[in-house]
């Protein structure tokens, strides 16, 4: 058990002490009462002793997705052959609309499933630079995910721009004050992660977006570590652009395509640098010049990854059924019960990684532990 003391009590008052149960029986009681407990049975789990804590790297395989992929391969590809393109050709937008509706708070026609996170980041960041002529500063932070920093550094060098790095505390995450100090009249785009990949620090999307707009810049969010884990409201926050992956919490599988979001009123004004035939207005005319398609289709490039995109559809629907607000409540109940924190403290006492300091409610439902050793890939813990 953990006993939490309220500190020195005023004269005449008893000190308040809260006792929190952290025994296994209590954990099992919480599991039994959890409205999401049955969702475990929706995933492939051949090893019942496995305690899988790597969903932030690769989500588990949903049983429904396994069946859906088999259907796409055997019936749509095997049986339908090229005829299946009649339905496949709209798949990037249909899957994008599902993500928009259920996971990122975006109205139809603003999200498309396509390419990889890195490629989508390049397309949108380059488009943002082109949409803000005369501005030559890109703002990000030094704790942003490596691919974001690498892509933005490459763009800055390519366009002779300044890449302005915000110094960010890994545990606290990027702050509104730091963004306000970094963004100015020369800033074209501010690009940040909604959730910090190392600590789970959760940025205030609406507040930071407003600060970027005050400086006249476009706001580009990386949702890789928030989509499917916490509620996201792109439209309501005023965000301009966003990218994200689907192989983590959307559970679409290794190599599954990423997605991008472009706010509706920006789509006609923005260009994108990778002019592929799926972004062409009349792609099967095979014309001599590039004429971009209207709307979100403009931001597509080459032939879409059909099997992976079908898996994105299934993953989005499964999360809609689970309800992210309910999942977040479950995570907070675990956090409030101090169960995960105590488990990590015990692991640390046995030589494991040191748990990081948490600020409840400013975190995605994640308990981070700092370990300077490099564990081998594919070595999940067992209970």
C-alpha positions as CSV (number, residue, x, y, z in Angstrom):
1,X,0.0,0.0,0.0
2,X,0.9,3.7,-0.4
3,X,0.0,6.2,2.3
4,X,-0.2,9.8,1.1
5,X,-0.1,12.5,3.8
6,X,-1.6,15.9,3.5
7,X,1.3,17.5,5.4
8,X,1.2,19.6,8.5
9,X,-2.4,20.2,9.6
10,X,-3.6,23.5,11.1
11,X,-4.0,23.6,14.8
12,X,-7.2,21.8,15.9
13,X,-7.4,19.7,12.7
14,X,-6.4,16.2,12.2
15,X,-3.8,15.4,9.5
16,X,-5.4,13.8,6.4
17,X,-3.9,10.5,5.3
18,X,-5.1,8.7,2.2
19,X,-4.3,5.0,1.8
20,X,-4.1,3.7,-1.7
21,X,-4.2,-0.1,-2.4
22,X,-1.6,-1.3,-4.9
23,X,-2.0,-5.0,-4.4
24,X,-2.7,-7.4,-7.3
25,X,-6.2,-8.2,-6.0
26,X,-7.1,-4.5,-6.2
27,X,-5.7,-4.3,-9.7
28,X,-7.9,-7.3,-10.7
29,X,-10.9,-5.6,-9.2
30,X,-10.3,-2.5,-11.3
31,X,-9.9,-4.7,-14.4
32,X,-13.2,-6.4,-13.8
33,X,-15.0,-3.1,-13.4
34,X,-13.4,-1.5,-16.4
35,X,-15.9,-1.0,-19.2
36,X,-13.1,-1.6,-21.7
37,X,-11.9,-4.9,-20.2
38,X,-13.4,-6.9,-23.0
39,X,-11.4,-5.2,-25.7
40,X,-8.4,-7.3,-24.9
41,X,-10.2,-10.2,-26.5
42,X,-10.4,-8.2,-29.8
43,X,-6.6,-8.6,-30.3
44,X,-4.4,-11.5,-31.2
45,X,-2.6,-12.6,-28.1
46,X,-1.1,-16.1,-28.5
47,X,1.1,-15.7,-25.4
48,X,-1.2,-15.1,-22.5
49,X,1.8,-14.4,-20.2
50,X,2.9,-11.5,-22.3
51,X,2.7,-8.0,-20.8
52,X,3.0,-5.8,-23.9
53,X,4.0,-2.2,-23.2
54,X,5.3,-1.3,-26.7
55,X,2.1,0.0,-28.3
56,X,3.9,3.3,-28.7
57,X,6.2,1.5,-31.2
58,X,3.8,-1.0,-32.8
59,X,0.2,-1.6,-31.9
60,X,-1.1,-5.2,-31.5
61,X,-3.0,-7.0,-34.3
62,X,-6.8,-6.7,-34.1
63,X,-8.6,-9.9,-34.9
64,X,-11.0,-8.0,-37.2
65,X,-8.1,-6.5,-39.1
66,X,-6.6,-9.9,-39.6
67,X,-9.9,-11.0,-41.3
68,X,-10.2,-7.7,-43.2
69,X,-6.7,-8.1,-44.7
70,X,-7.4,-11.6,-45.7
71,X,-10.6,-10.4,-47.4
72,X,-8.7,-7.7,-49.3
73,X,-6.0,-10.1,-50.4
74,X,-8.1,-13.1,-51.4
75,X,-11.3,-11.5,-52.6
76,X,-10.5,-8.0,-53.7
77,X,-7.0,-8.6,-55.1
78,X,-7.3,-12.3,-55.9
79,X,-10.8,-12.3,-57.2
80,X,-11.4,-8.7,-58.3
81,X,-8.0,-8.1,-59.7
82,X,-7.8,-4.7,-61.5
83,X,-11.6,-4.3,-61.2
84,X,-11.2,-3.6,-57.5
85,X,-9.6,-0.2,-58.3
86,X,-13.2,1.0,-58.8
87,X,-13.5,1.0,-55.0
88,X,-9.9,1.2,-54.0
89,X,-9.3,4.6,-55.7
90,X,-11.3,6.4,-53.1
91,X,-9.8,4.5,-50.2
92,X,-7.3,7.2,-49.1
93,X,-10.0,9.7,-48.6
94,X,-12.6,7.3,-47.1
95,X,-10.0,6.1,-44.5
96,X,-9.0,9.7,-43.9
97,X,-12.6,10.7,-43.2
98,X,-12.8,7.9,-40.6
99,X,-9.7,9.2,-38.9
100,X,-11.1,12.7,-39.1
101,X,-14.4,11.8,-37.6
102,X,-13.3,9.4,-34.9
103,X,-9.8,10.3,-33.9
104,X,-8.7,13.9,-34.8
105,X,-11.8,16.0,-34.8
106,X,-11.8,17.0,-38.5
107,X,-14.8,17.4,-40.8
108,X,-14.9,15.3,-44.0
109,X,-12.6,16.2,-46.9
110,X,-9.6,17.3,-44.8
111,X,-7.7,14.1,-44.0
112,X,-6.1,11.6,-46.4
113,X,-4.3,8.4,-45.7
114,X,-1.1,8.3,-47.8
115,X,2.6,7.9,-47.9
116,X,4.8,7.8,-44.7
117,X,4.9,10.3,-41.8
118,X,8.3,11.6,-43.1
119,X,7.0,12.2,-46.6
120,X,3.8,13.9,-45.4
121,X,5.8,16.1,-43.1
122,X,8.0,17.2,-46.0
123,X,5.0,17.9,-48.2
124,X,3.1,20.0,-45.7
125,X,6.1,21.8,-44.3
126,X,7.3,22.7,-47.8
127,X,3.7,23.8,-48.7
128,X,3.6,26.0,-45.6
129,X,6.8,27.7,-46.6
130,X,5.5,28.4,-50.1
131,X,2.2,29.7,-48.6
132,X,4.1,32.3,-46.5
133,X,6.4,34.1,-49.1
134,X,8.8,36.5,-47.6
135,X,9.1,34.6,-44.3
136,X,12.2,32.5,-43.7
137,X,12.0,31.0,-40.2
138,X,10.8,27.5,-39.3
139,X,10.2,26.9,-35.6
140,X,10.4,23.6,-33.8
141,X,11.9,22.3,-30.5
142,X,15.0,20.3,-29.7
143,X,13.0,17.4,-28.1
144,X,10.9,16.9,-31.2
145,X,11.0,13.5,-32.8
146,X,14.2,13.0,-34.9
147,X,12.5,12.6,-38.3
148,X,10.7,16.0,-37.7
149,X,14.0,17.8,-36.9
150,X,15.8,16.1,-39.8
151,X,13.1,17.0,-42.4
152,X,12.8,20.5,-41.2
153,X,16.6,21.0,-41.2
154,X,16.7,19.7,-44.8
155,X,14.0,22.1,-45.8
156,X,15.7,25.0,-44.1
157,X,19.0,24.3,-45.9
158,X,17.1,23.8,-49.3
159,X,15.3,27.1,-49.0
160,X,18.0,29.1,-47.2
161,X,15.8,29.4,-44.1
162,X,16.5,29.6,-40.4
163,X,15.6,26.6,-38.3
164,X,14.8,28.1,-34.9
165,X,15.0,25.5,-32.1
166,X,13.1,25.9,-28.8
167,X,15.0,24.5,-25.9
168,X,12.5,22.2,-24.2
169,X,12.5,20.3,-20.9
170,X,11.9,16.7,-21.7
171,X,9.5,16.2,-18.9
172,X,7.6,19.4,-19.0
173,X,7.3,19.5,-22.8
174,X,7.1,22.6,-25.0
175,X,5.4,25.6,-23.3
176,X,3.3,28.4,-24.7
177,X,5.7,31.0,-23.4
178,X,8.6,29.4,-25.3
179,X,6.6,29.3,-28.5
180,X,5.6,32.9,-28.1
181,X,9.2,33.9,-27.6
182,X,10.4,32.0,-30.7
183,X,7.6,32.9,-33.3
184,X,7.8,36.3,-34.9
185,X,7.0,38.2,-38.0
186,X,9.6,36.2,-40.0
187,X,8.1,32.8,-39.0
188,X,6.5,30.8,-41.8
189,X,5.6,27.7,-39.9
190,X,5.7,26.3,-36.4
191,X,6.0,22.5,-36.3
192,X,5.6,20.7,-32.9
193,X,4.5,17.3,-31.6
194,X,1.2,17.2,-29.8
195,X,2.6,14.6,-27.4
196,X,6.3,14.4,-26.6
197,X,7.6,11.0,-27.7
198,X,9.9,10.4,-24.8
199,X,7.9,11.7,-21.8
200,X,4.3,11.8,-22.9
201,X,4.1,15.6,-22.2
202,X,0.9,16.9,-23.8
203,X,1.0,20.3,-25.5
204,X,-1.9,22.7,-25.4
205,X,-2.9,22.5,-29.0
206,X,-5.4,25.4,-29.1
207,X,-3.2,27.8,-27.1
208,X,0.0,27.1,-29.1
209,X,-1.9,27.3,-32.4
210,X,-3.3,30.7,-31.4
211,X,0.2,31.9,-30.6
212,X,1.5,30.8,-34.0
213,X,-1.4,32.6,-35.7
214,X,-0.7,35.8,-33.7
215,X,2.7,35.8,-35.4
216,X,1.1,35.2,-38.8
217,X,2.6,31.7,-39.1
218,X,1.0,28.4,-40.0
219,X,0.7,25.7,-37.4
220,X,1.7,22.1,-38.2
221,X,1.2,19.4,-35.6
222,X,2.7,15.9,-35.5
223,X,0.1,13.6,-34.0
224,X,2.1,10.4,-34.1
225,X,2.0,9.9,-30.3
226,X,-1.4,11.3,-29.7
227,X,-3.7,9.9,-32.4
228,X,-5.6,7.0,-30.9
229,X,-4.3,7.7,-27.4
230,X,-5.9,11.0,-26.5
231,X,-8.8,13.0,-28.0
232,X,-7.6,15.4,-30.7
233,X,-9.6,18.4,-32.0
234,X,-7.9,19.8,-35.0
235,X,-10.8,21.8,-36.3
236,X,-11.8,23.2,-33.0
237,X,-8.2,24.2,-32.1
238,X,-7.7,26.1,-35.3
239,X,-4.8,23.9,-36.5
240,X,-3.7,24.5,-40.1
241,X,-1.9,21.3,-40.8
242,X,-1.1,17.9,-39.2
243,X,0.5,14.6,-39.9
244,X,0.5,11.3,-38.0
245,X,1.2,7.6,-38.2
246,X,-1.2,4.6,-37.9
247,X,1.0,1.7,-36.8
248,X,1.0,2.7,-33.1
249,X,-2.4,3.3,-31.5
250,X,-4.5,3.0,-34.6
251,X,-3.1,-0.6,-34.8
252,X,-2.9,-0.7,-38.6
253,X,0.3,-2.8,-38.6
254,X,4.0,-2.4,-39.5
255,X,4.6,-0.1,-42.5
256,X,1.0,1.1,-42.5
257,X,0.5,4.4,-44.4
258,X,0.4,7.7,-42.5
259,X,-2.1,10.5,-42.8
260,X,-2.2,14.2,-43.3
261,X,-4.6,17.0,-42.5
262,X,-5.0,20.2,-44.4
263,X,-7.7,22.7,-43.1
264,X,-10.3,23.1,-45.8
265,X,-9.9,26.8,-46.4
266,X,-6.1,26.3,-47.0
267,X,-6.4,23.6,-49.5
268,X,-6.8,25.7,-52.7
269,X,-4.1,28.2,-51.7
270,X,-1.4,25.6,-50.7
271,X,0.8,23.7,-53.1
272,X,2.7,20.5,-52.4
273,X,6.1,19.6,-53.8
274,X,5.7,15.9,-54.6
275,X,3.5,16.1,-57.8
276,X,2.4,12.5,-58.3
277,X,-0.3,11.1,-60.6
278,X,-2.7,10.4,-57.7
279,X,-2.7,14.1,-57.0
280,X,-3.6,14.9,-60.6
281,X,-7.0,16.3,-61.5
282,X,-7.7,13.8,-64.3
283,X,-5.1,11.1,-63.6
284,X,-6.1,8.7,-66.3
285,X,-5.9,11.4,-69.0
286,X,-2.2,10.9,-68.8
287,X,-1.7,14.5,-69.8
288,X,1.6,16.3,-70.5
289,X,1.4,18.6,-67.5
290,X,0.5,18.5,-63.8
291,X,-2.9,19.9,-62.9
292,X,-3.5,19.4,-59.2
293,X,-6.8,17.8,-58.1
294,X,-9.1,20.0,-56.0
295,X,-9.4,19.5,-52.2
296,X,-7.5,17.0,-50.1
297,X,-6.7,14.8,-53.1
298,X,-4.1,17.4,-54.2
299,X,-1.9,16.2,-51.4
300,X,-1.8,12.6,-52.6
301,X,1.3,11.4,-54.6
302,X,1.7,7.9,-55.9
303,X,-0.4,4.7,-55.9
304,X,-1.8,4.1,-52.4
305,X,-0.9,1.2,-50.2
306,X,-4.3,-0.6,-50.3
307,X,-3.8,-3.4,-47.8
308,X,-2.4,-1.0,-45.1
309,X,-5.1,1.6,-45.8
310,X,-7.8,-1.0,-45.3
311,X,-6.2,-1.8,-42.0
312,X,-6.3,1.9,-41.1
313,X,-10.1,1.9,-41.7
314,X,-10.6,-1.1,-39.3
315,X,-8.3,0.4,-36.6
316,X,-10.2,3.7,-36.7
317,X,-13.6,2.0,-36.4
318,X,-12.3,-0.1,-33.4
319,X,-11.1,3.0,-31.6
320,X,-14.5,4.7,-32.3
321,X,-16.2,1.8,-30.6
322,X,-13.9,2.0,-27.6
323,X,-14.3,5.7,-27.3
324,X,-11.1,7.6,-26.6
325,X,-12.6,9.6,-23.7
326,X,-13.5,6.3,-22.0
327,X,-9.9,5.0,-22.7
328,X,-8.4,8.1,-21.2
329,X,-10.6,7.8,-18.1
330,X,-9.4,4.2,-17.7
331,X,-5.8,5.3,-18.0
332,X,-6.3,8.0,-15.4
333,X,-7.9,5.6,-13.0
334,X,-4.8,3.4,-13.3
335,X,-2.6,6.5,-12.8
336,X,-4.6,7.7,-9.8
337,X,-4.4,4.3,-8.2
338,X,-0.6,4.6,-8.4
339,X,-0.4,1.0,-9.7
340,X,1.9,1.6,-12.7
341,X,4.1,4.1,-10.9
342,X,4.7,1.6,-8.1
343,X,5.4,-1.2,-10.5
344,X,8.1,1.0,-12.2
345,X,9.6,2.0,-8.9
346,X,9.9,-1.7,-8.0
347,X,11.5,-2.4,-11.4
348,X,13.9,0.5,-10.8
349,X,14.9,-1.0,-7.4
350,X,15.8,-4.2,-9.2
351,X,18.1,-2.4,-11.6
352,X,15.6,-1.1,-14.2
353,X,15.1,2.3,-15.6
354,X,14.3,5.3,-13.4
355,X,10.7,6.5,-13.7
356,X,10.3,10.1,-14.8
357,X,8.5,12.7,-12.8
358,X,4.9,13.1,-13.9
359,X,2.5,16.1,-13.9
360,X,-0.9,14.4,-14.0
361,X,-3.3,15.7,-16.7
362,X,-0.4,17.2,-18.7
363,X,0.4,13.8,-19.9
364,X,-0.8,11.4,-22.5
365,X,-1.7,8.2,-20.6
366,X,1.9,7.2,-20.4
367,X,4.4,6.4,-17.7
368,X,7.9,7.1,-19.0
369,X,11.1,5.6,-17.6
370,X,14.6,6.9,-18.4
371,X,17.2,4.2,-19.3
372,X,20.5,5.1,-20.9
373,X,21.1,1.5,-21.8
374,X,20.0,0.5,-25.3
375,X,17.7,-2.5,-25.0
376,X,17.6,-5.0,-27.9
377,X,14.7,-4.6,-30.2
378,X,11.8,-7.0,-29.8
379,X,12.4,-7.8,-26.2
380,X,9.0,-7.2,-24.5
381,X,8.7,-8.0,-20.8
382,X,6.8,-11.0,-19.5
383,X,4.8,-11.4,-16.4
